[in-house]
């Protein structure tokens, strides 16, 4: 019985950790997009 509870807790912690990593990836992706857009704007203004 206790091994099942342990396994459930392990899965929940793993899932939460995975969600956090996904969130970080999405945040990094959005930041890189905004940086690229600023570069594009700057180069188009420079022309």
C-alpha positions as CSV (number, residue, x, y, z in Angstrom):
1,X,0.0,0.0,0.0
2,X,2.7,2.5,1.0
3,X,4.6,1.7,-2.2
4,X,1.6,2.8,-4.3
5,X,1.3,6.1,-2.4
6,X,5.0,6.6,-2.9
7,X,4.7,6.0,-6.6
8,X,1.7,8.4,-6.8
9,X,3.7,11.2,-5.0
10,X,6.7,10.5,-7.3
11,X,4.5,10.8,-10.4
12,X,2.9,14.1,-9.1
13,X,6.3,15.6,-8.4
14,X,7.6,14.5,-11.8
15,X,4.6,16.0,-13.5
16,X,4.9,19.3,-11.7
17,X,8.6,19.4,-12.5
18,X,7.8,18.7,-16.2
19,X,5.2,21.4,-16.3
20,X,7.7,23.9,-14.9
21,X,10.2,23.0,-17.5
22,X,7.6,23.4,-20.3
23,X,6.7,26.8,-18.9
24,X,10.3,27.8,-18.9
25,X,10.7,26.7,-22.5
26,X,7.6,28.7,-23.5
27,X,8.9,31.8,-21.7
28,X,12.3,31.5,-23.3
29,X,10.7,31.0,-26.7
30,X,8.5,34.2,-26.3
31,X,11.6,36.2,-25.1
32,X,13.6,35.1,-28.2
33,X,10.7,36.0,-30.5
34,X,10.3,39.5,-29.0
35,X,14.1,40.0,-29.3
36,X,14.0,38.9,-33.0
37,X,11.1,41.3,-33.6
38,X,13.1,44.2,-32.1
39,X,16.0,43.3,-34.3
40,X,13.8,43.2,-37.4
41,X,12.2,46.6,-36.4
42,X,15.6,48.2,-35.9
43,X,17.0,46.9,-39.2
44,X,13.9,48.1,-41.1
45,X,14.1,51.5,-39.5
46,X,17.8,51.7,-40.3
47,X,17.0,51.1,-44.0
